[in-house]
Amino acid sequence: MSDFHQSILTKANAAIAQGDNEWFLSFCTEDTEWTYVGD
């Protein structure tokens, strides 16, 4: 994974942890696929 992509994922995780879902969702597109692992 490139440093750029790692940076975006790190920021996205921080945004979600702080409840800023809108910031995270701004990076998602209509064809985003979610894969859930575990419970």
All heavy atoms as TSV, in Angstrom:
chain	resi	resn	atom	element	x	y	z
A	1	MET	N	N	0.855	-1.165	0.000
A	1	MET	CA	C	0.000	0.000	0.000
A	1	MET	C	C	0.906	1.235	0.000
A	1	MET	O	O	1.882	1.294	0.738
A	1	MET	CB	C	-0.889	-0.025	1.243
A	1	MET	CG	C	-1.803	1.158	1.348
A	1	MET	SD	S	-2.848	1.179	2.829
A	1	MET	CE	C	-3.601	-0.421	2.792
A	2	SER	N	N	0.548	2.208	-0.796
A	2	SER	CA	C	1.364	3.414	-0.879
A	2	SER	C	C	1.216	4.250	0.398
A	2	SER	O	O	0.247	4.111	1.154
A	2	SER	CB	C	0.953	4.251	-2.086
A	2	SER	OG	O	-0.303	4.865	-1.862
A	3	ASP	N	N	2.174	5.125	0.631
A	3	ASP	CA	C	2.108	6.023	1.791
A	3	ASP	C	C	0.868	6.903	1.730
A	3	ASP	O	O	0.249	7.195	2.756
A	3	ASP	CB	C	3.359	6.894	1.854
A	3	ASP	CG	C	4.599	6.117	2.268
A	3	ASP	OD1	O	4.455	5.017	2.849
A	3	ASP	OD2	O	5.712	6.602	2.005
A	4	PHE	N	N	0.500	7.331	0.517
A	4	PHE	CA	C	-0.689	8.176	0.351
A	4	PHE	C	C	-1.936	7.441	0.814
A	4	PHE	O	O	-2.737	7.974	1.598
A	4	PHE	CB	C	-0.844	8.597	-1.108
A	4	PHE	CG	C	-2.131	9.327	-1.380
A	4	PHE	CD1	C	-2.295	10.643	-0.968
A	4	PHE	CD2	C	-3.175	8.697	-2.035
A	4	PHE	CE1	C	-3.488	11.316	-1.205
A	4	PHE	CE2	C	-4.364	9.359	-2.273
A	4	PHE	CZ	C	-4.526	10.671	-1.858
A	5	HIS	N	N	-2.112	6.202	0.361
A	5	HIS	CA	C	-3.296	5.434	0.730
A	5	HIS	C	C	-3.301	5.115	2.221
A	5	HIS	O	O	-4.350	5.173	2.872
A	5	HIS	CB	C	-3.392	4.150	-0.098
A	5	HIS	CG	C	-3.679	4.413	-1.531
A	5	HIS	ND1	N	-2.848	4.014	-2.540
A	5	HIS	CD2	C	-4.703	5.060	-2.126
A	5	HIS	CE1	C	-3.337	4.406	-3.700
A	5	HIS	NE2	N	-4.469	5.042	-3.469
A	6	GLN	N	N	-2.147	4.813	2.768
A	6	GLN	CA	C	-2.049	4.544	4.206
A	6	GLN	C	C	-2.441	5.782	5.005
A	6	GLN	O	O	-3.143	5.687	6.009
A	6	GLN	CB	C	-0.626	4.114	4.567
A	6	GLN	CG	C	-0.458	3.772	6.035
A	6	GLN	CD	C	-1.231	2.547	6.452
A	6	GLN	OE1	O	-1.293	1.568	5.726
A	6	GLN	NE2	N	-1.844	2.594	7.607
A	7	SER	N	N	-2.025	6.945	4.540
A	7	SER	CA	C	-2.362	8.196	5.212
A	7	SER	C	C	-3.875	8.427	5.216
A	7	SER	O	O	-4.448	8.824	6.242
A	7	SER	CB	C	-1.654	9.359	4.522
A	7	SER	OG	O	-2.086	10.586	5.038
A	8	ILE	N	N	-4.520	8.182	4.082
A	8	ILE	CA	C	-5.977	8.357	3.995
A	8	ILE	C	C	-6.684	7.395	4.947
A	8	ILE	O	O	-7.615	7.783	5.666
A	8	ILE	CB	C	-6.476	8.148	2.546
A	8	ILE	CG1	C	-5.942	9.245	1.634
A	8	ILE	CG2	C	-8.000	8.086	2.496
A	8	ILE	CD1	C	-6.432	10.636	1.965
A	9	LEU	N	N	-6.248	6.141	4.988
A	9	LEU	CA	C	-6.884	5.166	5.877
A	9	LEU	C	C	-6.695	5.531	7.340
A	9	LEU	O	O	-7.617	5.399	8.146
A	9	LEU	CB	C	-6.334	3.762	5.603
A	9	LEU	CG	C	-6.792	3.133	4.302
A	9	LEU	CD1	C	-6.061	1.823	4.063
A	9	LEU	CD2	C	-8.294	2.912	4.309
A	10	THR	N	N	-5.522	6.022	7.686
A	10	THR	CA	C	-5.270	6.440	9.063
A	10	THR	C	C	-6.183	7.603	9.442
A	10	THR	O	O	-6.785	7.616	10.524
A	10	THR	CB	C	-3.791	6.836	9.240
A	10	THR	OG1	O	-2.975	5.700	8.931
A	10	THR	CG2	C	-3.497	7.296	10.654
A	11	LYS	N	N	-6.316	8.580	8.549
A	11	LYS	CA	C	-7.195	9.722	8.804
A	11	LYS	C	C	-8.657	9.289	8.862
A	11	LYS	O	O	-9.438	9.795	9.672
A	11	LYS	CB	C	-7.002	10.785	7.735
A	11	LYS	CG	C	-5.660	11.482	7.834
A	11	LYS	CD	C	-5.466	12.448	6.690
A	11	LYS	CE	C	-4.086	13.078	6.736
A	11	LYS	NZ	N	-3.854	13.975	5.594
A	12	ALA	N	N	-9.038	8.358	8.000
A	12	ALA	CA	C	-10.418	7.864	7.990
A	12	ALA	C	C	-10.748	7.165	9.301
A	12	ALA	O	O	-11.822	7.390	9.877
A	12	ALA	CB	C	-10.630	6.921	6.806
A	13	ASN	N	N	-9.849	6.331	9.792
A	13	ASN	CA	C	-10.081	5.651	11.068
A	13	ASN	C	C	-10.203	6.649	12.202
A	13	ASN	O	O	-11.062	6.500	13.077
A	13	ASN	CB	C	-8.961	4.649	11.357
A	13	ASN	CG	C	-9.082	3.399	10.524
A	13	ASN	OD1	O	-10.156	3.036	10.091
A	13	ASN	ND2	N	-7.963	2.738	10.288
A	14	ALA	N	N	-9.373	7.677	12.204
A	14	ALA	CA	C	-9.452	8.706	13.243
A	14	ALA	C	C	-10.775	9.460	13.152
A	14	ALA	O	O	-11.397	9.757	14.180
A	14	ALA	CB	C	-8.274	9.671	13.116
A	15	ALA	N	N	-11.214	9.775	11.948
A	15	ALA	CA	C	-12.474	10.492	11.763
A	15	ALA	C	C	-13.643	9.675	12.284
A	15	ALA	O	O	-14.521	10.200	12.981
A	15	ALA	CB	C	-12.676	10.838	10.290
A	16	ILE	N	N	-13.652	8.399	11.970
A	16	ILE	CA	C	-14.742	7.532	12.438
A	16	ILE	C	C	-14.717	7.434	13.963
A	16	ILE	O	O	-15.755	7.498	14.617
A	16	ILE	CB	C	-14.649	6.140	11.785
A	16	ILE	CG1	C	-14.993	6.264	10.300
A	16	ILE	CG2	C	-15.569	5.144	12.471
A	16	ILE	CD1	C	-14.734	5.021	9.501
A	17	ALA	N	N	-13.533	7.296	14.542
A	17	ALA	CA	C	-13.409	7.198	16.000
A	17	ALA	C	C	-13.927	8.460	16.682
A	17	ALA	O	O	-14.452	8.398	17.801
A	17	ALA	CB	C	-11.955	6.948	16.388
A	18	GLN	N	N	-13.829	9.606	16.003
A	18	GLN	CA	C	-14.306	10.874	16.558
A	18	GLN	C	C	-15.753	11.171	16.173
A	18	GLN	O	O	-16.286	12.219	16.504
A	18	GLN	CB	C	-13.412	12.016	16.072
A	18	GLN	CG	C	-11.997	11.920	16.569
A	18	GLN	CD	C	-11.074	12.961	15.942
A	18	GLN	OE1	O	-11.494	13.779	15.133
A	18	GLN	NE2	N	-9.815	12.906	16.308
A	19	GLY	N	N	-16.372	10.244	15.430
A	19	GLY	CA	C	-17.763	10.418	15.043
A	19	GLY	C	C	-17.968	11.274	13.808
A	19	GLY	O	O	-19.080	11.683	13.509
A	20	ASP	N	N	-16.888	11.558	13.075
A	20	ASP	CA	C	-16.980	12.388	11.864
A	20	ASP	C	C	-17.187	11.488	10.645
A	20	ASP	O	O	-16.319	11.359	9.791
A	20	ASP	CB	C	-15.722	13.243	11.712
A	20	ASP	CG	C	-15.843	14.274	10.605
A	20	ASP	OD1	O	-16.905	14.328	9.944
A	20	ASP	OD2	O	-14.871	15.027	10.396
A	21	ASN	N	N	-18.344	10.865	10.574
A	21	ASN	CA	C	-18.628	9.939	9.484
A	21	ASN	C	C	-18.725	10.630	8.129
A	21	ASN	O	O	-18.397	10.050	7.108
A	21	ASN	CB	C	-19.907	9.161	9.770
A	21	ASN	CG	C	-19.768	8.309	11.006
A	21	ASN	OD1	O	-18.718	7.762	11.290
A	21	ASN	ND2	N	-20.836	8.198	11.772
A	22	GLU	N	N	-19.173	11.880	8.112
A	22	GLU	CA	C	-19.307	12.612	6.850
A	22	GLU	C	C	-17.960	12.782	6.154
A	22	GLU	O	O	-17.870	12.684	4.940
A	22	GLU	CB	C	-19.965	13.968	7.080
A	22	GLU	CG	C	-21.421	13.872	7.476
A	22	GLU	CD	C	-22.277	13.157	6.431
A	22	GLU	OE1	O	-22.117	13.421	5.235
A	22	GLU	OE2	O	-23.101	12.325	6.832
A	23	TRP	N	N	-16.905	13.052	6.919
A	23	TRP	CA	C	-15.576	13.197	6.322
A	23	TRP	C	C	-15.163	11.887	5.664
A	23	TRP	O	O	-14.701	11.861	4.537
A	23	TRP	CB	C	-14.542	13.607	7.375
A	23	TRP	CG	C	-13.196	13.881	6.782
A	23	TRP	CD1	C	-12.756	15.072	6.305
A	23	TRP	CD2	C	-12.143	12.944	6.558
A	23	TRP	NE1	N	-11.478	14.927	5.816
A	23	TRP	CE2	C	-11.073	13.627	5.957
A	23	TRP	CE3	C	-11.981	11.579	6.812
A	23	TRP	CZ2	C	-9.880	13.021	5.615
A	23	TRP	CZ3	C	-10.795	10.966	6.469
A	23	TRP	CH2	C	-9.765	11.683	5.878
A	24	PHE	N	N	-15.364	10.791	6.391
A	24	PHE	CA	C	-15.021	9.475	5.850
A	24	PHE	C	C	-15.831	9.188	4.591
A	24	PHE	O	O	-15.289	8.765	3.572
A	24	PHE	CB	C	-15.276	8.392	6.889
A	24	PHE	CG	C	-15.140	7.003	6.337
A	24	PHE	CD1	C	-13.898	6.468	6.076
A	24	PHE	CD2	C	-16.264	6.246	6.045
A	24	PHE	CE1	C	-13.776	5.188	5.548
A	24	PHE	CE2	C	-16.149	4.979	5.516
A	24	PHE	CZ	C	-14.898	4.444	5.269
A	25	LEU	N	N	-17.124	9.423	4.644
A	25	LEU	CA	C	-17.997	9.118	3.515
A	25	LEU	C	C	-17.695	9.969	2.286
A	25	LEU	O	O	-17.993	9.578	1.167
A	25	LEU	CB	C	-19.462	9.260	3.919
A	25	LEU	CG	C	-19.956	8.207	4.905
A	25	LEU	CD1	C	-21.366	8.538	5.378
A	25	LEU	CD2	C	-19.889	6.809	4.302
A	26	SER	N	N	-17.055	11.117	2.484
A	26	SER	CA	C	-16.701	11.963	1.342
A	26	SER	C	C	-15.687	11.278	0.421
A	26	SER	O	O	-15.549	11.655	-0.739
A	26	SER	CB	C	-16.162	13.313	1.820
A	26	SER	OG	O	-14.858	13.187	2.360
A	27	PHE	N	N	-14.999	10.254	0.913
A	27	PHE	CA	C	-14.038	9.510	0.104
A	27	PHE	C	C	-14.650	8.273	-0.547
A	27	PHE	O	O	-14.013	7.592	-1.334
A	27	PHE	CB	C	-12.832	9.086	0.950
A	27	PHE	CG	C	-11.921	10.227	1.254
A	27	PHE	CD1	C	-12.093	10.987	2.397
A	27	PHE	CD2	C	-10.889	10.560	0.385
A	27	PHE	CE1	C	-11.264	12.051	2.673
A	27	PHE	CE2	C	-10.059	11.625	0.652
A	27	PHE	CZ	C	-10.241	12.371	1.795
A	28	CYS	N	N	-15.896	7.973	-0.206
A	28	CYS	CA	C	-16.556	6.783	-0.754
A	28	CYS	C	C	-17.295	7.141	-2.041
A	28	CYS	O	O	-17.767	8.261	-2.208
A	28	CYS	CB	C	-17.545	6.215	0.263
A	28	CYS	SG	S	-16.767	5.646	1.779
A	29	THR	N	N	-17.398	6.174	-2.919
A	29	THR	CA	C	-18.128	6.347	-4.166
A	29	THR	C	C	-19.320	5.399	-4.175
A	29	THR	O	O	-19.456	4.541	-3.304
A	29	THR	CB	C	-17.231	6.052	-5.379
A	29	THR	OG1	O	-16.782	4.689	-5.306
A	29	THR	CG2	C	-16.027	6.983	-5.417
A	30	GLU	N	N	-20.159	5.537	-5.173
A	30	GLU	CA	C	-21.344	4.684	-5.258
A	30	GLU	C	C	-20.994	3.207	-5.399
A	30	GLU	O	O	-21.792	2.351	-5.050
A	30	GLU	CB	C	-22.213	5.118	-6.427
A	30	GLU	CG	C	-22.878	6.453	-6.206
A	30	GLU	CD	C	-23.770	6.843	-7.364
A	30	GLU	OE1	O	-24.090	5.988	-8.216
A	30	GLU	OE2	O	-24.145	8.029	-7.416
A	31	ASP	N	N	-19.800	2.911	-5.917
A	31	ASP	CA	C	-19.424	1.514	-6.113
A	31	ASP	C	C	-18.508	0.990	-5.003
A	31	ASP	O	O	-17.893	-0.055	-5.142
A	31	ASP	CB	C	-18.786	1.308	-7.484
A	31	ASP	CG	C	-17.502	2.098	-7.666
A	31	ASP	OD1	O	-17.226	3.012	-6.870
A	31	ASP	OD2	O	-16.773	1.802	-8.624
A	32	THR	N	N	-18.468	1.697	-3.865
A	32	THR	CA	C	-17.688	1.221	-2.725
A	32	THR	C	C	-18.259	-0.105	-2.249
A	32	THR	O	O	-19.471	-0.256	-2.123
A	32	THR	CB	C	-17.725	2.248	-1.574
A	32	THR	OG1	O	-17.128	3.464	-2.021
A	32	THR	CG2	C	-16.987	1.751	-0.359
A	33	GLU	N	N	-17.375	-1.056	-2.007
A	33	GLU	CA	C	-17.802	-2.370	-1.510
A	33	GLU	C	C	-17.282	-2.544	-0.091
A	33	GLU	O	O	-16.131	-2.262	0.198
A	33	GLU	CB	C	-17.253	-3.486	-2.402
A	33	GLU	CG	C	-17.849	-3.483	-3.791
A	33	GLU	CD	C	-17.391	-4.667	-4.617
A	33	GLU	OE1	O	-16.958	-5.682	-4.045
A	33	GLU	OE2	O	-17.455	-4.560	-5.851
A	34	TRP	N	N	-18.169	-2.987	0.794
A	34	TRP	CA	C	-17.802	-3.196	2.195
A	34	TRP	C	C	-17.594	-4.679	2.437
A	34	TRP	O	O	-18.418	-5.498	2.052
A	34	TRP	CB	C	-18.912	-2.692	3.108
A	34	TRP	CG	C	-19.202	-1.245	2.920
A	34	TRP	CD1	C	-20.227	-0.712	2.184
A	34	TRP	CD2	C	-18.459	-0.145	3.427
A	34	TRP	NE1	N	-20.168	0.649	2.225
A	34	TRP	CE2	C	-19.076	1.033	2.971
A	34	TRP	CE3	C	-17.313	-0.034	4.216
A	34	TRP	CZ2	C	-18.620	2.299	3.290
A	34	TRP	CZ3	C	-16.860	1.239	4.518
A	34	TRP	CH2	C	-17.490	2.369	4.077
A	35	THR	N	N	-16.510	-5.021	3.108
A	35	THR	CA	C	-16.232	-6.389	3.497
A	35	THR	C	C	-16.081	-6.410	5.014
A	35	THR	O	O	-15.197	-5.742	5.556
A	35	THR	CB	C	-14.943	-6.919	2.848
A	35	THR	OG1	O	-15.073	-6.830	1.429
A	35	THR	CG2	C	-14.675	-8.348	3.247
A	36	TYR	N	N	-16.939	-7.125	5.680
A	36	TYR	CA	C	-16.906	-7.210	7.143
A	36	TYR	C	C	-16.191	-8.496	7.539
A	36	TYR	O	O	-16.500	-9.567	7.029
A	36	TYR	CB	C	-18.322	-7.206	7.715
A	36	TYR	CG	C	-19.040	-5.909	7.459
A	36	TYR	CD1	C	-19.881	-5.757	6.360
A	36	TYR	CD2	C	-18.864	-4.828	8.317
A	36	TYR	CE1	C	-20.531	-4.562	6.115
A	36	TYR	CE2	C	-19.517	-3.623	8.065
A	36	TYR	CZ	C	-20.345	-3.500	6.976
A	36	TYR	OH	O	-20.990	-2.321	6.742
A	37	VAL	N	N	-15.253	-8.358	8.444
A	37	VAL	CA	C	-14.492	-9.503	8.941
A	37	VAL	C	C	-14.756	-9.639	10.423
A	37	VAL	O	O	-14.617	-8.664	11.168
A	37	VAL	CB	C	-12.984	-9.310	8.683
A	37	VAL	CG1	C	-12.193	-10.471	9.223
A	37	VAL	CG2	C	-12.725	-9.103	7.190
A	38	GLY	N	N	-15.178	-10.801	10.844
A	38	GLY	CA	C	-15.448	-11.016	12.261
A	38	GLY	C	C	-16.843	-10.556	12.630
A	38	GLY	O	O	-17.715	-10.381	11.798
A	39	ASP	N	N	-17.037	-10.362	13.931
A	39	ASP	CA	C	-18.359	-9.985	14.458
A	39	ASP	C	C	-18.709	-8.562	14.156
A	39	ASP	O	O	-18.094	-7.625	14.316
A	39	ASP	CB	C	-18.424	-10.242	15.945
A	39	ASP	CG	C	-18.377	-11.729	16.247
A	39	ASP	OD1	O	-18.788	-12.522	15.395
A	39	ASP	OD2	O	-17.922	-12.074	17.360
